[in-house]
Amino acid sequence: MLKFPLLAIAISIQPLVSEDVIEPSVQNEIDHAISIAPAEAVADGAVTNVPAAVLSSDVFGTNGLNATQIAIRIVSAQGPDGRWSSGTNDVSAIAVDILRSVSW
């Protein structure tokens, strides 16, 4: 009879998954998004080619979000051509940089 209350306690105290840890399915989406991004956005140092005004703003509205939410928001904003845009600015390099920073 004592087994059942202990089992219930053991099941209820399992740790929750942190949303700052990217799950494999989200990581697959990140990897795919980066793989179809334009080569110039994926190159090291590509962010230096983005206008300063764009760099200083929260282009994707990710301030205050956890890693999983950031990844989902940025991957979802990718265009069919593999680029990310903010108005008329190509912000693909910023997107790739952010995705790399939140992934494994």
Legacy VTK file of the C-alpha trace (Angstrom):
# vtk DataFile Version 3.0
C-alpha trace
ASCII
DATASET POLYDATA
POINTS 104 float
0.000 0.000 0.000
2.930 2.346 0.624
4.201 1.914 -2.946
1.434 3.949 -4.575
1.907 7.204 -2.597
5.669 7.030 -3.178
5.155 6.432 -6.879
2.809 9.410 -7.077
5.376 11.624 -5.363
8.188 10.409 -7.624
6.173 11.124 -10.759
5.069 14.571 -9.606
8.558 15.875 -8.734
10.258 15.203 -12.052
12.067 18.286 -13.331
10.471 20.411 -16.030
12.243 20.903 -19.333
13.932 24.280 -19.612
12.842 26.340 -22.617
16.362 27.741 -22.813
17.515 24.293 -23.924
16.780 23.738 -27.589
14.983 20.469 -28.275
16.159 18.295 -31.198
13.108 19.136 -33.346
13.719 22.874 -32.949
17.438 22.359 -33.601
16.548 20.594 -36.862
14.531 23.636 -37.908
17.436 25.944 -37.006
19.870 23.818 -39.013
17.517 23.795 -42.006
16.986 27.569 -41.848
20.736 28.196 -41.780
21.331 25.706 -44.597
18.982 27.562 -46.969
20.146 31.035 -45.939
22.201 32.930 -48.522
25.925 32.175 -48.410
26.863 35.788 -47.680
24.694 35.731 -44.540
26.284 32.536 -43.261
29.882 33.700 -43.756
31.877 34.720 -40.686
31.756 38.475 -40.134
28.610 38.915 -42.245
26.900 40.978 -39.526
29.382 43.821 -40.093
27.717 44.484 -43.475
24.352 45.317 -41.828
23.522 49.037 -41.288
24.213 50.255 -37.729
20.635 51.475 -37.235
19.352 47.984 -37.934
21.942 46.354 -35.673
20.931 48.531 -32.721
17.235 47.644 -32.948
15.344 44.536 -31.897
14.660 43.526 -35.497
12.817 40.307 -34.692
11.157 41.349 -31.428
13.023 38.752 -29.400
13.930 40.786 -26.326
12.712 38.953 -23.229
12.080 35.645 -24.983
13.758 32.361 -24.088
15.988 30.463 -26.532
13.212 28.234 -27.872
10.857 31.166 -28.484
13.640 33.136 -30.188
14.474 30.239 -32.491
10.845 29.667 -33.443
10.230 33.365 -34.100
13.292 33.752 -36.311
12.842 30.509 -38.237
9.200 31.449 -38.861
10.221 34.850 -40.240
12.451 33.378 -42.940
11.258 34.075 -46.454
10.850 31.452 -49.180
14.114 32.628 -50.741
15.999 31.852 -47.500
16.414 35.508 -46.526
15.130 37.551 -43.611
14.036 41.147 -44.192
13.222 44.152 -42.064
11.562 46.676 -44.309
13.938 47.009 -47.234
16.967 45.808 -45.274
18.299 42.289 -45.659
18.867 41.147 -42.069
19.760 37.541 -42.905
23.194 37.842 -41.320
21.634 38.973 -38.023
19.136 36.101 -38.120
21.841 33.515 -38.757
23.981 34.991 -35.986
21.099 34.826 -33.497
20.158 31.283 -34.518
23.754 30.175 -34.021
23.850 31.796 -30.595
20.763 29.954 -29.332
21.533 26.563 -30.875
23.739 23.772 -29.562
LINES 1 105
104 0 1 2 3 4 5 6 7 8 9 10 11 12 13 14 15 16 17 18 19 20 21 22 23 24 25 26 27 28 29 30 31 32 33 34 35 36 37 38 39 40 41 42 43 44 45 46 47 48 49 50 51 52 53 54 55 56 57 58 59 60 61 62 63 64 65 66 67 68 69 70 71 72 73 74 75 76 77 78 79 80 81 82 83 84 85 86 87 88 89 90 91 92 93 94 95 96 97 98 99 100 101 102 103
